[in-house]
Amino acid sequence: MLSIGLSRQSSHIYNNINRLVLPNKVINHVRIIDRAFSSSNNSVVGNNVNKQNTRYNVTKQWFDIDAHSTYHQLRYHVNKILEPLTTSISNNNNNSNEITNNNNTSGYQPLFTGVTVPKIKADYSISNTFQLSRQLGGDNKKIVEQMRQLIQKDIDENRDGMSLIKDVSVEKNFVNVSLSQDYLEQSLAVWLKGEAPLYELTKQHKQSLQLPLEPKEVLVDFASPNMSKELHVGHLRSLALGESVCRILEYRNHRVERVSHAGDFGTPMGMVISYALENKAEFLRHIWDKQSGLSSMPFIPTPKQLSTIYSDAKKLTKTDSEFSKRAHLAAAELQKGPPTTTSGDNNNGGSDPDIYRAWLDLMDINVKERGESWYREMLEPAIEELRSLNMVSESEGAVCVFLEDQKTPVIIKKSDGAYLYATTDIAAIKNRLVTNKKQWVIIITDDSQKQHFQQVFTIAQLAGWYRPDTEHRVDHLSFGVVRGENGLKLSSREGDPLALEELLQEAIQRAKDATITSRSLTRAEKLDQTHTAQQLDGADRVEDRFELDQYNTWEHYRKIGLGAIKYFDLSQRSNSYTFSFDRMLSFKGNTSIYILYCYTRISTLMKRAQFDINAIDLNTFKFKEFSEKERKLVLMISKFPDVIRATESTLRPAVLCDYLWDISDCFHHFYESERVIGSDTMVQKLLIAHVIQNIINTGFHLLGLETVDRL
């Protein structure tokens, strides 16, 4: 009877719990996943750019990121320039077939870093000149001077043609180079009309730079809530990071499967079932009241109700050892799966649930649930395969794996027959790498599971499922706790983990309060004499009325508020951080609001200028010499491909956050110091602003955020 009761309860718990009941405004929220660049709020820029550059897309890279990488362009070009110096190294290496000179490479590869010291008037430095000096066996100062001379010679020979480098200098054994106007114009042209890179990289050169030649089959495991609890603030970190990582990899054309490894049949669920049955929870009346005539659950418990039951059950396990035993027995029974009735109905009660879907939709999160129970039939075969490889042994009735240099074994089956998290994770990694042939698996959880997943990956490698040297890459992205401003773990007034529902609702309200307060900034912007707003008359002027209907809606504040929370989380460099609405909604510093302010400034600028990009023939338009601030902006634009590559390789969206902050900061300084409307280079300035707005729009999409045309 226990088994039948548990199976009915468990199947309804994680197969029949309906969506959360949210306000109609949440349920009616429509989420657009695969959208090309278009925005009803950006009629001037957004719609027109699709006509000019039909390839532009925020979800998929529409130009060759690797070929347009400034870093790779510099390496490719400077390698060729330095051939007179490096030929001897290449000839020595040819004897061992390491590298061939036909690939325009040598045993030496220059490393470029961005120049951040203001007094050095250059864009990039070659930072590993000592390596070349050691390989050549010469004096470093002389080698550096030879490098400078060869680069200068190339500059002189290309004065009348397309060039990459315009200046070269030496500072403390660093060779410093500045990018040419030609190259910077080409970086703009990529965004305006999809122009080809200055130098085409060959397949051989891409191989020498270890560039990814083919997209990979990727699985990203994130969200992973416990089905016996409601979502709390800790899930924010996994949700925001997982969604952003998926979007970045999809942008790079990887084929990404998004999976939420929900906890649906472990010990917590056993605790909930036991406590609910023993306390005759009303939603289980069909089990404990045989006279009720009910054949299924009379109503579906909400995550909040389940979380309360779990909290009470957890407290009871600490004081009642017998209840603890019953809870573990319930979990073991649950792991065996619901038995089939005589009619052949397994009482699953319909399609798989997604009790958190409404909140995921609200946050614009796209992930498919695949709980622990999905791997149920794979657990025992995985254990038997490990046994056949002599990797398991029994200890006090439990099946264990003993790893070198670790005193505590990894238990994969308890003496009572119950499986553990390690068992399902071992079965999952085998299924993902061997059965589904994923080449790259990324698992996102909190810091507490670092050792656990290191053990799982080690076991998979010893079993031959995970082959890091030849076929696979696996990453465990971990994150720390979110603390309140009191320094303690962020929690509710009752001391429980703060529910994500409460946090999101407050964020939306706070966003409304903050933007209403900030509208004085918008008024000041409209009165900015340097941008000739006062020279516009009548209908040409931007409206002075602030409470425009389309900008005073719940949906508008949802974009701002939830975007601010996600950006603040993604931009953190440390694992743990202090949560602060005031900081994340600030118009200063590394916040989404600061970047959105840049975006909205550009929108306002375009409206004031009545800018129509379709009226410009981009094929014949000639750029004038960039001003200092214009050049700094275009230099930032040229770094976009390298930022995307770095974000992809490190799986750290914070890299992209920093870039968006930097480019927005550059634009704010440009906007506040240079006249745009009415200037001799107005069209040039507006084109630069247009590209920056596209970059922010792309960056926000990759971070899982949305733009607005007005704060």
Long-range contacts (C-beta under 8 A, 24 or more apart in sequence): 2-329, 2-330, 2-333, 3-333, 3-336, 3-339, 4-339, 5-277, 5-287, 5-288, 6-273, 6-330, 6-333, 6-334, 7-333, 7-334, 7-337, 7-338, 7-339, 7-347, 8-286, 8-287, 8-338, 8-347, 9-273, 9-276, 9-277, 9-284, 9-287, 10-265, 10-269, 10-273, 10-334, 10-338, 11-338, 11-346, 11-347, 11-348, 11-349, 12-296, 12-297, 12-300, 12-347, 12-349, 13-227, 13-228, 13-264, 13-269, 13-272, 13-273, 13-301, 13-306, 14-227, 14-262, 14-264, 14-265, 14-269, 14-353, 14-371, 14-373, 15-348, 15-349, 15-350, 15-351, 15-352, 15-353, 16-296, 16-297, 16-300, 16-349, 16-350, 16-353, 17-300, 17-301, 17-302, 17-303, 17-353, 17-355, 18-300, 18-353, 18-355, 19-354, 19-355, 19-357, 19-358, 20-302, 20-303, 20-355, 20-356, 20-358, 20-359, 20-501, 21-302, 22-358, 22-359, 22-362, 25-554, 25-555, 26-358, 26-361, 26-362, 27-358, 29-361, 29-362, 29-555, 29-558, 31-361, 31-364, 31-366, 33-59, 33-366, 34-59, 35-59, 37-694, 37-697, 37-698, 39-697, 39-707, 39-709, 41-550, 41-603, 41-707, 41-708, 41-709, 41-710, 42-603, 42-693, 42-707, 42-709, 44-606, 44-607, 44-611, 44-612, 44-613, 45-602, 45-603, 45-606, 45-611, 45-613, 45-690, 45-693, 45-694, 46-697, 48-612, 48-613, 48-614, 49-613, 49-690, 49-694, 51-614, 52-192, 52-193, 52-613, 52-614, 52-618, 53-191, 53-192, 53-193, 53-194, 55-194, 56-191, 56-194, 56-694, 58-697, 58-698, 58-701, 58-702, 59-247, 59-250, 59-251, 59-701, 60-250, 60-251, 60-253, 61-251, 61-252, 61-253, 61-644, 62-194, 63-190, 63-194, 64-197, 65-252, 65-641, 65-644, 65-645, 66-201, 66-206, 66-211, 66-212, 66-641, 66-645, 67-197, 67-200, 67-201, 68-187, 68-190, 68-197, 68-641, 69-641, 69-642, 69-645, 70-124, 70-179, 70-183, 70-187, 70-638, 70-639, 70-641, 70-642, 71-112, 71-642, 72-201, 72-209, 72-211, 73-164, 73-183, 73-197, 73-198, 73-199, 74-110, 74-112, 74-124, 74-164, 74-165, 74-177, 75-109, 75-110, 75-112, 75-209, 76-104, 76-199, 76-201, 76-205, 77-164, 77-165, 77-199, 78-110, 78-126, 78-151, 78-177, 79-104, 79-105, 79-106, 79-109, 79-110, 80-104, 81-150, 81-151, 81-153, 81-154, 82-106, 82-108, 82-110, 82-147, 82-150, 84-150, 85-132, 85-136, 85-143, 85-146, 85-147, 85-150, 86-132, 88-136, 89-135, 89-136, 99-208, 102-204, 103-202, 103-204, 103-205, 103-207, 103-208, 104-202, 104-205, 105-205, 105-208, 107-135, 108-132, 108-135, 109-208, 114-639, 115-176, 120-171, 120-176, 121-167, 121-169, 121-178, 122-167, 122-169, 122-171, 122-176, 122-177, 122-178, 123-177, 123-178, 123-179, 123-635, 124-176, 124-177, 124-179, 125-171, 125-174, 125-175, 125-176, 125-177, 126-174, 126-175, 126-176, 126-177, 127-174, 129-173, 129-174, 129-175, 130-173, 140-173, 141-173, 144-170, 144-173, 144-174, 144-175, 145-170, 147-175, 148-175, 151-175, 151-177, 162-198, 164-198, 164-199, 179-635, 179-638, 181-623, 181-625, 181-626, 183-638, 184-626, 184-631, 184-634, 184-635, 184-638, 185-623, 185-634, 187-634, 187-637, 187-638, 188-623, 188-634, 188-637, 188-687, 188-688, 188-691, 189-618, 191-637, 191-691, 191-694, 191-695, 192-618, 192-687, 192-690, 192-691, 193-618, 193-619, 212-252, 215-252, 215-253, 215-254, 215-255, 216-254, 216-255, 216-439, 216-440, 216-473, 217-254, 217-255, 217-257, 217-436, 217-437, 217-438, 217-439, 217-440, 218-249, 218-254, 218-255, 218-256, 218-257, 218-438, 218-439, 218-440, 218-441, 218-442, 219-256, 219-257, 219-259, 219-432, 219-436, 219-438, 219-440, 219-441, 219-442, 220-245, 220-246, 220-249, 220-256, 220-257, 220-258, 220-259, 220-442, 220-444, 221-259, 221-260, 221-261, 221-428, 221-441, 221-442, 221-443, 221-444, 222-246, 222-258, 222-259, 222-260, 222-367, 222-443, 222-444, 223-260, 223-262, 223-356, 223-360, 223-365, 223-367, 224-260, 224-261, 224-262, 224-263, 224-445, 225-260, 225-262, 225-263, 225-356, 226-262, 226-263, 226-266, 226-268, 226-269, 227-262, 227-263, 227-264, 227-269, 227-306, 227-355, 227-371, 228-263, 228-268, 228-269, 228-271, 228-272, 228-306, 228-307, 228-309, 228-310, 229-268, 229-303, 229-306, 229-307, 229-310, 230-302, 230-303, 230-304, 230-306, 230-307, 230-499, 230-500, 230-501, 231-303, 231-356, 231-359, 231-499, 231-500, 231-501, 232-497, 232-498, 232-499, 232-500, 233-482, 233-490, 233-497, 233-498, 233-499, 233-500, 233-503, 233-579, 234-446, 234-481, 234-482, 234-497, 235-500, 236-482, 236-500, 236-503, 236-565, 236-566, 236-569, 237-446, 237-479, 237-482, 237-569, 238-444, 238-445, 238-446, 238-479, 239-360, 239-363, 239-365, 240-363, 240-565, 240-566, 240-569, 240-570, 240-704, 241-444, 241-477, 241-479, 241-569, 241-570, 241-653, 242-365, 242-367, 242-444, 243-363, 243-364, 243-365, 243-366, 243-367, 243-704, 244-566, 244-570, 244-653, 244-702, 244-703, 244-704, 245-442, 245-444, 245-477, 245-651, 245-653, 246-366, 247-701, 247-702, 247-703, 247-704, 248-644, 248-647, 248-648, 248-653, 248-656, 248-702, 249-648, 251-644, 251-702, 252-644, 252-648, 254-440, 257-368, 257-438, 258-366, 258-367, 258-368, 259-367, 259-368, 259-369, 259-370, 260-367, 260-368, 260-369, 260-370, 261-370, 261-371, 261-372, 261-424, 261-428, 261-443, 262-369, 262-370, 262-371, 262-372, 263-371, 263-372, 264-371, 264-372, 264-373, 265-331, 265-334, 265-335, 265-371, 265-372, 265-373, 265-376, 266-331, 266-372, 266-420, 266-421, 267-327, 267-328, 267-331, 268-310, 269-331, 269-334, 270-327, 270-328, 270-329, 270-330, 270-331, 270-332, 270-333, 270-334, 271-310, 271-313, 271-314, 271-317, 271-327, 271-330, 271-331, 272-306, 272-309, 272-310, 272-313, 273-330, 273-334, 274-313, 274-323, 274-326, 274-327, 274-330, 275-309, 275-310, 275-312, 275-313, 275-316, 275-323, 275-327, 276-309, 278-323, 278-326, 281-309, 296-349, 303-355, 303-356, 304-499, 311-496, 328-416, 328-418, 329-416, 331-418, 332-414, 332-416, 332-417, 332-418, 335-373, 335-376, 335-379, 335-418, 335-419, 337-373, 337-376, 359-500, 359-501, 359-504, 362-504, 362-558, 362-562, 363-504, 363-562, 363-566, 363-704, 364-562, 364-704, 364-706, 365-704, 372-421, 372-424, 375-424, 375-427, 375-428, 375-431, 378-427, 378-430, 378-431, 379-419, 379-423, 379-424, 379-427, 381-427, 382-423, 382-426, 382-427, 382-430, 383-412, 383-413, 383-423, 385-430, 385-463, 386-412, 386-426, 386-459, 386-463, 389-462, 389-463, 389-464, 391-459, 391-462, 391-463, 401-459, 403-455, 403-458, 403-459, 406-455, 410-455, 410-459, 421-452, 422-452, 422-455, 422-456, 425-452, 425-453, 425-456, 426-456, 426-459, 426-460, 429-456, 429-457, 429-460, 429-465, 429-466, 429-474, 430-460, 430-463, 430-465, 433-460, 433-465, 433-466, 433-472, 433-474, 434-465, 438-472, 439-471, 439-472, 439-473, 440-472, 440-473, 440-474, 440-475, 441-472, 441-473, 441-474, 441-475, 442-474, 442-475, 442-476, 442-477, 442-651, 443-474, 443-475, 443-476, 443-477, 444-476, 444-477, 444-478, 444-479, 445-476, 445-477, 445-478, 445-479, 446-478, 446-479, 446-480, 446-481, 447-478, 447-479, 447-480, 447-481, 447-575, 449-476, 449-478, 450-476, 450-478, 475-651, 477-651, 478-575, 479-575, 480-574, 480-575, 480-576, 480-577, 481-576, 482-569, 482-576, 482-577, 482-579, 483-576, 483-577, 483-578, 483-579, 484-578, 484-579, 485-578, 485-579, 485-580, 487-578, 490-579, 503-565, 504-561, 504-562, 504-565, 506-581, 507-561, 507-562, 507-564, 507-565, 507-581, 508-554, 508-557, 508-558, 508-561, 508-562, 509-557, 509-561, 510-561, 510-581, 510-585, 511-557, 511-558, 511-560, 511-561, 511-564, 511-585, 512-557, 512-561, 514-585, 514-593, 515-557, 515-560, 515-711, 518-587, 518-711, 519-546, 519-711, 521-587, 521-597, 521-711, 522-546, 522-710, 522-711, 525-601, 525-604, 526-604, 530-675, 531-605, 531-608, 531-675, 531-676, 531-677, 532-608, 532-675, 532-677, 532-678, 533-608, 535-678, 536-608, 540-610, 542-604, 542-607, 542-608, 548-710, 551-708, 551-710, 556-708, 559-705, 559-706, 559-707, 559-708, 560-592, 560-593, 560-596, 560-708, 560-711, 561-585, 563-592, 563-596, 563-700, 563-705, 563-706, 564-591, 564-592, 564-593, 566-592, 566-703, 566-704, 566-705, 567-591, 567-592, 567-595, 567-657, 567-703, 567-705, 568-592, 570-653, 570-654, 570-657, 570-703, 571-653, 571-654, 571-657, 571-658, 571-661, 572-654, 573-654, 590-657, 590-658, 590-661, 592-700, 592-705, 593-711, 594-661, 594-664, 594-665, 595-660, 595-661, 595-664, 595-696, 595-700, 596-707, 596-708, 596-711, 597-664, 597-668, 597-711, 598-663, 598-664, 598-667, 598-668, 598-692, 598-696, 599-664, 599-693, 599-696, 599-697, 599-707, 599-708, 599-709, 600-708, 600-709, 600-710, 600-711, 601-667, 601-668, 601-671, 602-667, 602-689, 602-690, 602-692, 602-693, 603-693, 603-709, 603-710, 604-710, 605-671, 605-676, 605-677, 605-686, 605-689, 606-686, 606-689, 606-690, 608-677, 609-676, 609-677, 609-682, 609-686, 611-686, 611-690, 613-687, 613-690, 616-683, 616-687, 621-683, 621-687, 623-684, 624-680, 624-681, 624-684, 627-674, 627-681, 629-666, 629-669, 629-670, 629-673, 629-674, 630-670, 630-674, 630-681, 630-684, 630-685, 630-688, 632-666, 632-670, 633-663, 633-666, 633-667, 633-670, 633-688, 633-692, 634-688, 636-662, 636-663, 636-666, 637-663, 637-688, 637-691, 637-692, 637-695, 640-695, 644-702, 647-702, 653-702, 653-703, 656-699, 656-702, 656-703, 657-703, 659-699, 660-695, 660-696, 660-699, 660-700, 663-692, 663-695, 663-696, 664-696, 667-692
